[in-house]
Amino acid sequence: MTKGAAPNGRSPSGQFAKGNAGGPGGTRQRSFVLRQAAEHAITPEHIEALMRKALRMGLEGDVRAIRLVLEWTCGRPAEVATNAEPLDFAMPPLQTAAQCNAALEFVAAALCEGRLNRDAAQVLIELIHARIKAIEVADLERRLLELEARFETVEPFGRRRR
């Protein structure tokens, strides 16, 4: 601990004292210095030699080396969009929150029974959640309009208009 620092490692102003993790000269500074030292020590020739070694290991069948070489040279592959297929069962209506709850139970049962795969279930659950949000927003809007309508009939100081 540094001079003038409290037992919790903070200075009198409440900031981390110098030399404490998170404070000036702490973990961030040390990791920056180590990274900078590694950058100065490794030359482009070293990188080339490492890539050749990884390539050689990949050609010999090392799957991790194959992945490393491909990711560093071609980039990570993008996620492939799956072709949506129609579902072979009908969803319950989604007009109320209670119906959305029933639909969630329906999807869970279909997933457990093997009539629905995990990806399709996830899409349906996201759809149901979006519908629940829309129902909530519509309900809040209706309530707000009711309050505004009531407010229009009230004069200042609590007297009602007729």
C-alpha positions in Angstrom: 0.0 0.0 0.0 1.2 3.5 -0.8 1.7 6.3 1.6 -1.5 8.3 2.3 -3.7 5.4 1.1 -6.6 4.1 3.2 -6.7 0.4 4.2 -9.1 -0.2 1.3 -6.4 0.9 -1.1 -8.0 4.2 -2.0 -6.5 7.7 -1.7 -8.0 10.4 0.5 -10.1 11.6 -2.5 -11.6 8.2 -2.9 -9.7 7.1 -6.0 -7.6 4.0 -6.3 -4.1 4.7 -4.9 -1.1 4.3 -7.2 0.0 0.7 -7.2 -3.4 -0.9 -6.5 -5.1 -3.0 -9.1 -7.5 -0.9 -11.2 -5.7 2.3 -10.3 -2.9 4.0 -12.2 0.0 1.6 -12.7 -2.3 -1.3 -11.9 -3.5 -4.3 -14.0 -4.3 -2.3 -17.1 -0.9 -0.7 -17.2 0.9 -4.0 -16.6 -1.0 -5.8 -19.4 -0.3 -2.9 -21.8 3.4 -3.1 -21.0 3.5 -6.9 -21.5 1.6 -6.7 -24.8 3.9 -4.0 -26.0 6.9 -6.1 -25.1 5.5 -9.1 -27.0 4.8 -6.9 -30.0 8.4 -5.7 -30.0 9.8 -9.2 -29.6 7.8 -10.9 -32.3 8.8 -10.1 -35.9 6.9 -10.7 -39.1 9.3 -13.6 -39.7 8.2 -15.2 -36.4 4.5 -14.9 -37.4 5.3 -16.4 -40.8 7.1 -19.3 -39.2 4.3 -19.9 -36.8 1.7 -19.9 -39.6 3.8 -22.4 -41.6 4.0 -24.7 -38.6 0.3 -24.4 -38.1 -0.3 -25.1 -41.8 2.0 -28.1 -41.7 0.2 -29.5 -38.6 -3.2 -28.8 -40.3 -2.1 -30.7 -43.4 -1.1 -33.6 -41.1 -4.7 -33.7 -39.8 -4.7 -31.5 -36.7 -8.2 -30.1 -36.7 -7.4 -27.2 -34.3 -4.5 -26.1 -36.6 -6.8 -26.3 -39.6 -9.3 -24.1 -37.9 -6.6 -21.6 -36.8 -5.1 -21.3 -40.2 -8.5 -20.9 -41.9 -9.8 -18.4 -39.4 -6.6 -16.3 -39.6 -6.4 -16.3 -43.4 -10.1 -16.4 -44.5 -11.8 -15.1 -41.4 -14.5 -16.8 -39.3 -17.3 -18.2 -41.3 -20.6 -16.4 -41.3 -23.6 -18.2 -39.7 -25.6 -19.8 -42.4 -29.3 -18.9 -42.5 -31.5 -22.0 -42.4 -34.3 -22.4 -44.9 -37.5 -22.1 -43.0 -39.9 -25.0 -43.4 -43.6 -24.8 -42.6 -44.6 -26.3 -39.2 -47.0 -29.3 -39.3 -49.1 -28.0 -36.4 -51.3 -25.0 -35.8 -50.4 -22.4 -33.1 -53.1 -21.2 -30.8 -54.2 -17.6 -31.4 -52.1 -14.9 -29.8 -54.7 -12.2 -29.0 -54.3 -12.0 -25.2 -51.5 -12.5 -22.7 -53.4 -15.6 -21.5 -53.4 -17.0 -25.0 -49.7 -16.2 -25.3 -49.1 -18.2 -22.1 -51.0 -21.1 -23.6 -49.0 -20.9 -26.8 -45.7 -21.0 -24.7 -47.0 -24.2 -23.0 -48.0 -25.6 -26.4 -44.5 -25.0 -27.8 -42.8 -26.4 -24.7 -44.9 -29.6 -25.0 -44.2 -29.9 -28.7 -40.5 -29.6 -28.0 -40.5 -32.2 -25.3 -42.5 -34.6 -27.4 -40.1 -34.2 -30.4 -42.7 -32.6 -32.7 -40.6 -29.5 -32.8 -36.9 -29.0 -33.1 -35.0 -26.6 -30.9 -34.3 -23.9 -33.5 -38.0 -23.7 -34.5 -39.0 -23.6 -30.8 -36.6 -20.7 -30.2 -38.1 -18.8 -33.2 -41.7 -19.4 -32.0 -40.8 -18.4 -28.4 -39.2 -15.1 -29.7 -42.4 -14.5 -31.8 -44.6 -15.1 -28.7 -42.5 -12.8 -26.6 -42.7 -10.1 -29.3 -46.5 -10.5 -29.3 -46.7 -10.2 -25.5 -44.7 -7.0 -25.7 -47.1 -5.7 -28.4 -50.1 -6.6 -26.2 -48.5 -4.8 -23.2 -47.8 -1.6 -25.3 -51.3 -1.6 -26.6 -52.7 -2.0 -23.1 -50.5 0.8 -21.8 -51.6 3.1 -24.6 -55.2 2.4 -23.9 -54.8 3.2 -20.2 -52.9 6.4 -21.0 -55.6 7.5 -23.4 -58.2 6.9 -20.6 -56.2 8.9 -18.1 -55.8 11.8 -20.6 -59.6 11.7 -21.3 -60.3 11.9 -17.6 -57.8 14.7 -17.1 -59.5 16.8 -19.8 -62.7 16.9 -17.7 -60.9 18.1 -14.6 -60.2 21.8 -14.0 -57.3 23.1 -11.9 -57.9 22.9 -8.1 -59.9 19.7 -8.5 -63.2 21.0 -9.8 -64.9 19.0 -12.5 -66.1 20.5 -15.7 -69.7 19.8 -16.8 
